[in-house]
Amino acid sequence: MLQELENWRNSKSKILTIENLKVVLSAQLGEPTKAQYIEIKGNGLVARATLWENGNLVLKAVSCQSDKQVILKHLNSCKAWQIDDELNWLLSQIVIYEPS
């Protein structure tokens, strides 16, 4: 399940480069339930998607300018296709974000 983050990052490498977004994929963390996150910085946001091996997913984004949280979304027991869809949604929110 955690492999989905790396798969998504690899599938979006051209878009991430074109949009000048900085992406960091963490190592697998935690016991007994492992988790991994991907952090995306750009367009005035720092966004993070944290995925647990049980399929739970948390999406967050914070404005670099105001330090306020602008996205917070929790999903439980996601399937691989749902993870991909949610990461695509997060990416779209980063790209269209307009700092105030």
Secondary structure, DSSP 8 states (H G I E B T S, - for coil): -THHHHHHHHHTHHHHHHTT-EEEE---B-SSS-EEEEEEEETTEEEEEEEETTS-EEEEEEETTT--EEEEEEE-S--HHHHHHHHHHHHHHHHH----
